[in-house]
């Protein structure tokens, strides 16, 4: 980075490591004023560690990468070149030739990436790698929690971000072992469902719960009305002859009412969220105006940590 991309800062996030990492990072930070080290209070996980780094970073262009040495720093110029030439908002690394175990890592990853691409509508091959280049205003607008880091491209695309995918090298891990494997597949599946819901129904949850709720309500209502008609017109012993069907009708009605209620509660929460002014439901790419009040970059998030440092 030195000489080619100055000024530059380096932010290391120590997610409560138990080895010699804290001491080594402390020594580096004492020698180089461009280096900042964030040591988290406990081990929060990869997504939270990334969020901490993004919040602390003050540069206009933010590059994230793992600390396990499987990302080659010499790929940074390649990512930045594609980022600049395509005028993209995100340059996402693509481990085109992976060196991991096929059955334990590559095959599950390939299936998960295919599902994420289909459900999110973002046509990239590798959602899992954190080796990416971001424009600051894009990454600051994406709330990260849980294990959402792999869905950053999908969430950014929902806000209109332009994404370019760049092949990168995948290096054999020089030490330690990965915590990822088949056990994470189920959690990834749940995350995919969550993202699909957020991307399509975040501003209209009743459209998600409503159809199933109405189907249950009308289906159950039709069954109960039919049984009621038989009871009144034919004096049928409903509990004796149609007991299971009666229970099914009642359950379908209850199921439908519950789903509609959940959808309405979701609508109320969505309305409260957006009307509180916490976040606008749109993103402005640029404003062209002779008025001076439009000179500032619209919708760009402020970095509280950077502002605090500047204030000091």
N, C-alpha and C positions, 0 to 999 in steps of 0.2 A: 504493500500500500504506500510506503514512504516514497515520496518524490513523484508519484503518478497521480495520486488522488488526495493530496493534501488540500486543506486541513482534514485530519481524520482522527477519530477517537476509537478506542477499543474498550468494549464493555464485557467483562467476564462475569457470568452468573454462576455462583457456587451454590448448588442446591443441597447444602448441608452435607458435603462429602466427608467421608471418614478417613481418607488417606492423607497424603502430604499436600493435597491441592491448596488448602488455605494458606499455608506458609509460602509455597511457591508463588502464588498469585500476589501475596503481600510483598514479596521481594521484587516482583516485576513492577508493581504499582509504585514502589518507592524509587525505582530507577527511571521510570518513564511517565511524565506528567499527562500523557495522552491516555493512559490506562486507568480505568475505574473497575473496581471489584465489588460486586454485590454478593454478600453471603446471606442467604435466606435463613429465617429462624428455624425452619425444619425442612425436611425433604417434601416439597409440594408436588413434584412431578414435572414433566417436560413442558406441558402447556403453561403452567404458572411461571416457570423459570423464563420461558420466552416472553411472557407478558411483562415480567419485571424488567427484562432487558429492553424491550420496546418502549416501556414507560420512561426509562432512564435515558435512552439514547436521544441526542439532540440534533443529529445530522439530518439533512434533507433526504439523503439516501441511506437506507438501513439494510445491512447485510446480516443474515443470521446463518449460523452453521453449528453443528454439533462439536462437542469437545472430545469425541472418542477417536479422532484422527482418521475416520473413514471419509471425511470430506477433504479434498485436496485444495489448499489455498491457491494453487496456481490456476484453478478454474475460475477464480474471481474475475480476472480481466475478461474471460470469455462470457461470463454472465453479464457483466457490465456493458460489454460491447453490444450484445443482443438487446439488452435493456434500453440502451440509448438509440440504437439504430431503428428499433421497432416502435420507439416512443411509448413503450408499455408502462404500466403501473406496477407490474410484478414480473420478474424474471424467475421462473421456477426451474430448479434443477431436475433432471431426468436421469436416473440411474439406468441407462439403457442396457448396459452389460453388467449385471449384478454378480457379485462373487459369493453371495450367501448360499446356504443349503437350499436345494430346490424344493423339497417337500415341506420343510419346516418354515421357510421364509419366503422364497420366491413365488411358489404356487399360491399360498394364501394371500400374499400381497397383490399378485396379479388379479385374483378374483375380486379382492376388496377394491382395488383401483378401478376395475371395470364397472363394478356396481356404483361406486361414487361418481364416476364420470356420467353414467346413464341417468342416475337419479338427480344429480346436481345440474346437469346440462353443461358442465365445464369439460371441454374435450382435452384433457391432459392425461398423461400415462402414469405419473408418479405423484400422488397426493402426500405420501408419507415422509419424504425427505424434507428436512428443515433448511436445506441449503438454498436460500432464495434471496432475491434483491427486491426491496420494496421502496416505493415512494412514501415519505413520512406521513403525508396526510391520509394515505390509504390504510396503512397498518394501525395508525392511531384511532381510526374509526371502527376497528373490529374488536369487540369484547371477547376476551379469551378466558375460558374456564373449563373445568372438566378435562377432557382430552380433545379439545376442539382444534388443536394446532394443525392437524392434518387436513382440516376443512377450511383453512384460511383462503385458498383460491376460490372455493365455492362462495364463501361469505363475501369476499371482495368483489366477485363477479356480480353478486346480487346488488351491490352498490354501483355497478357500472364500470368496474376496473377492467383494464385491458391486460391480458396475461400472455406471455410468450414462454414457451418451454424450451430449455436448452440442455442438450446432453452433457452430463458430467461424468467424471471418473468415479468408480466405486472401489475403494481400497480395502484390502483385507485388514480387519481390526488387528492392530499390533499387540494388544493385550486386553485382558478382561473378557467378559462375555456379555452378549445382548440379553436384555430382560424381555425382549419381544419374542413371541412364538405363537403356537396354535391357541394357547389359552386366551389370547387377546382377540381372537377372531369374533367371538360372541359380543364382546364389548364394542368392537368396531361396527358390527351389524346394528347394534342399538344406536350408536352415534350416527350411522347413515340414515336411519329412520328419523332421528331427531333433526338432522340437517334438512332432510327432504321436507319435513313439516315446517321448519323455520323458513325455508326459502319460498315455499308456495303458500303457506297459510298463516304466517306470523301476523299479518295485518287483517286477516279474516278467518279466525279459528272456527266460526260457526259453519263455514263452507266445508270444513273438514268433518266436524262431528254431526252436522245437520242432516246430510243424506242418510247416513246409517240410523240416526235417531228417528227420522220420519219413516223410514222403511220399517223399523221395529214397531213404531207406534201404530202405523196404518195396518201392518200385518197382524199385530196382536189385536187391534180394534176390530178388524174384519172377523177374526176367529171368535172373539167374544160376542159380537153382534149375531153371528150365525148360530152360536150356541144359545143365545138369548131368544132368538126367533124360534128355534126348535123347542125350547122350554115353554114359550108362551103358546105357540100354535099346536104343537104335538104333545105337549105335557111330558116331554122326554126327561128321564132321570139323568140329568147332566153329570152329576158326580159319579154315578154308577157306570154309565155307558161311555162318557167322554171325559173322564177325570184327567188323564194325561194331556189331552188337547186343551182343556180348560187351564191347566197349570201353564202350558206353553203360551197361550194367549196372554195370560196375566204377566208372565215373565217378559214377553216381547214388549208389552206396553210399558212396563217398568224400565226395561232396557232403553227404550226409545226416549222416555221422559228424562232419564239420567243423562243420556248423551246430549240431548238438546239443552239441558241445564248446564252441562259442562261447557258447551259451545257458547252459551250466553254469558257465563262467567268469564270465559276467555275474551269475548268481545268487550266486556266491561274493563278487564285488566288492560287490554290493548288500548282502549280509548283513554284510560287513565294515564298509561305510559306516555302516549304521544301528546296528549293535551297538557301534560305537566311541563312540556318543553324540554325534557331531558335530551331527546334526540329528534332531529327532523326526519321525516320519512323519505327525503330526497337528498341527493348529492349534486352540487353544482360543479361542473367541470371548469368553467371560466366565466367571467363577466366582462363584457366589453362596454365601456361607458366613459364619457368625458368627465363624469362626476368623480371627485377625489375620494369620496366615501367608498368607492368600489375597488380601491387599489389593493386592499388586503386580500389575501387568498381566501375564498369562501369556504366555509365548512371545514377549515383545517383545525384539528384539535390542538390544544395547547399542552405542552409537556410540563406538569407541575413540578417535577424534580429538576428539570433543566431551568425552569423559571426561578425556582428556589435558589439554585446555584448561582444564577445570574444576579439575583437580588443580593447575594452575599458579596 
